[in-house]
Structure formats: structure tokens, C-alpha cells
Amino acid sequence: MIKLSLAVKKIELIIAWLFLTAIITLAALSVYAAFLGAEHTRILFSSPALQIFWLALIALLFIRLALFQPLRKEPGMLCMYLGVALILAGGLRGTESSLGRWPKLQSPSSGYLTLFAGNVQTTLTSGDMETVSGELPFGLRLESFRIEYYPDDDNGQTPTRSFASEVTILENGAAVATKTIRVNYPLYYKNYHIYQHSYDTRDHRYTVLYVKSARGLQLVYAGFILLGLGVMWWGWAEPLKTEKVRWN
Amino acid sequence: MELKITLTGWFIYAALLLYLAAWVALLSGFKKTGRVLFSAGFFAALVAVACRGYAVSHFPMQSIFEVFLFMGMLVYPVSLLCRRTMLNTSETIDPLLGALLLIPAGFVFSATPQKLPPALQHWLFGPHVAVYLAGYLFMFKAGAVAIKLLILPGGNPDSTQRNQEVWNLLRLGFPLLTLGLILGAWWGKIAWGNYWNWDPKEMWALAMWLVYAGYFHVYTATRGKLIRLNSAIALLGCLIILCTLLWANFSRLFAGLHTYAY
């Protein structure tokens, strides 16, 4: 019996160290990645090696929760651990990678649509705007593109105030709805979010929309909520309750 | 060096002087006078923030000047909250921290007003930045105590209590950093299409969050006994905050989605 509890203690210790090592590795990797720029970082962090790291991290979070009883008994801690695990799982589910992708899902995960006025488009391209990355299950037609500028400032510059595209959603050629998409106000249709990304800065002849599948998003949002509630419980509610921190 | 001969500027300088006076008073043991001067400094800083907000017609948290001014104003509420909720917390350093934040706002950073680009026109702009700035202040306060701990000779009877204070401050501030990340991710999804964009500033912010997460794990695993190691991690956190706040925005090395704030 004593031997067994000693063994459990040893495993607990190993897991604790593994966990800390994972945190340190990830922190060091994040600093390194800050120097790489977003595009290279995205490739690095979705590489097979890192995908395995994410999966291992999710497993480690659950093993830690399973082994350390005190963690499970603190609601704040429990929520934080589960929240981080959900965010990682949702993130993996949303990426293009082979490891995170369910074999059944063949619909594109993201891409850009370049639309000229009156033009119907279903083909998504990658960041270079040329390589085809997939086909949307519905079509989009650009009705109009609007751009507004701030009035002249003292330096004679007129920064952009807003830009928006009015688009019609088409199903088998038939119009379903007409909506306006602008920055911070995306359109949601059939599990896809469609964003106002950029436009033809010279002649305003076309608009560029960014399309992103909502796959894995619910997991991530559930993770955000759990992590947010958990951290507030642990950092604010718990200390007040146990009188380590007191309102006086 | 840029002197600000505007209403905002005058209130910044007034707040700065009041903060410095408050610090001297608190150092000299005049607790009541120090607190009164500190609160007067806060009101001056609050007026400066309001003037700035009125002048630029948006939340004054876009440029680095506005960010430092806002933090200089937040120092007092954060200090008051710590004083009210924590046992044995030191407040002497707080007005000095406020002054140190207002000096670059008053003399270094440019106050040229900037229009809000479309991506920043969203209600999450205020909360996302404000929780981060408040979080940084808790972390800076903890960092100041950590410096004292590193200077103190080993075995000082004060050490354990101060070590606990660093833990308490970080524990109060950590939820703010976490909420900053979450609100930013949520907003990133709405504005750019992705909740995480691998942007250099995001990577610095993640590293910061992980360093503090690491602090809590090391502290718990060692039951807070490795005081110097704990303090060093708390200081490393402050260093990464500075990288996230300043370096990530000023250096072309880190150009990315967050570069409209400089």
C-alpha cells in the first residue's frame, strides 16, 4: 500500500515537471515566434511536430486533472484546465492540418473571394489570391462596394473611415438574401463567416472577402467562457472567500 | 522630447507633480498627506484622459501616448483596490509608478491625434485594452516588490511576507491578462476572421501569460520556498510586458496586425 502511494506520488511529480516543461517550452517558442512574423509562425505552430505537442498538452491537462485531487476540488482551477483543453481541441479542429481534420470533412476551412460588381463567385483562393483553396457550397454576388473617408485632417490626409460590400447569397443560382458586410460586421451563412478583408485601393473595382469555416469554433468559445470564469473564480472569488485577500 | 502645451498636457504635468509629491510624502511617513496628494493626482490624470478622449472623439487608448496616460490614471484605482483588499501591502511605490508612466506620456511620446481605422471601431476596443492595462499595473506592482526581494539578503524575516504579497498581486492581476487575451481573441474573430492570428504582439502576449502561469506552477510546486526564483520569474514577466507593450509596437521586426498603435 505504501509502495503504491509512493509510486503515485512519483508519477504526480513527473507529471508536474512535464507540465512545467511544456509551459516553459511554449513560452520560449512564443518569444521565438514573435521574431518570425505571423505567416511563418502559423506554419510552424501547425506543423506535425507541434500538432503532436498540442495533443500531448491536452492529454497532459487531463492526466493532471485526473491525478491531482486538489485541482478537481477547486472549481476555478477545474474550469481553467478544461477551458484551455477545449481551446486547444477547438483550435486543432479548425486548422487545415491532417491531424486535426476529421476525414469526412472536405469543405474548405478558409480562403479569399475576390468579387467584381455583378460577378458571382464560389471559388476560394489562398493568401496569394491565385491558388485555389476550395469551393463554397453557395455563391456570392457583389451588388455594390462603398467606401467612406474621414474629413481632411491638418496634414491633408483622408484616412479610411469604413468600407463595405453589399452581397447577395445565391443557392443554385437563386438569390437567397442580400446583406452588407463591413469590417467588424461579418456575415454568417451555413457554418461560414464572411468578412470584409480588403479592396481594390486604386479604382475600387473589386472587393476582397475572407471566408472562414466555423468548424471547431463552438469548442473554442466554450473554452473561452470556462477559462474566463475559472480564472476569475480562482484569482478573485477564491482569495476573498478564504480571506487571503480581504475587503477592509 | 515633446512638450504638450494643451489642456490635456497641463493636466498630465499637474498629475505628474502631484504623484511625485505624494511619493515623497509617503516615503517620509506622511501617510494621510501622501494619500490626499495621490488622489488629487488621480483626478488630474482623469481630467487629462477625458480631455484627450474629447479631443480625439474615441476611447483614448489607441496610440502609445494614450496608453501610458491611461495607465498613469489607472494607477490610483489599482492601488486603492490593493490597499482595500490585501493585508500588508505597500502603497509607497504606487505614486512613483504613476509618475514613471506619465513622464513618457508628458515628454516623450507624440500626441498627434489619430483617426480610428475601421478594425478598431468596435465596442470591444475599450474593454480589451483597458483590462490589459489594469493587469499590467498589478504585474508592475508585483515586479517592484520582487526587486526588493531580490535585493534583500537571504533569510530576512520580511521575505516570506513580501513573497506572499507578490503572489497575491499576481493572482489579482492574472485574471485581467487572461480576460485581455480572451476579449482580444473574440474581437479578432469578429474583425479579422480568426481568434488567433499568430501576430507578433499576440505571441508576446501569450509568452507573458505563460510566464505568469509558470510562476504559479513553480510557486505551488515549491510551496513558495524558492523566494529568489519566484521573484525572478515575476520580474521576467514585467520584462515581457515591456516587450509586448513597447518593443512589439516600435520595432519593425514585429510588424503585424497590431501595428496601428504607436
Interface residues (C-beta under 8 A of the other chain):
Chain A: A16 F19 L20 I23 I24 L26 A27 A28 S30 V31 A33 A34 F35 G37 A38 E39 T41 R42 F45 G91 S110 Y150 D153 P159 T160 R161 S162 F163 R182 V183 N184 P186 H193 Y195 H197 Y210 K212 L217 V220 Y221 F224 L227 G228 V231 M232 W234 G235 W236 P239 L240 K244 V245 R246 W247 N248
Chain B: R84 T85 M86 L87 P113 K115 P117 P118 A119 Q121 H122 N168 R171 L172 G173 F174 P175 T178 L179 I182 A185 W186 K189 I190 A191 W192 G193 N194 Y195 W196 N197 W198 D199 P200 K201 M203 W204 L206 A207 L210 V211 A213 G214 H217 V218 A221 I240 A248 L253 F254 A255 G256 L257
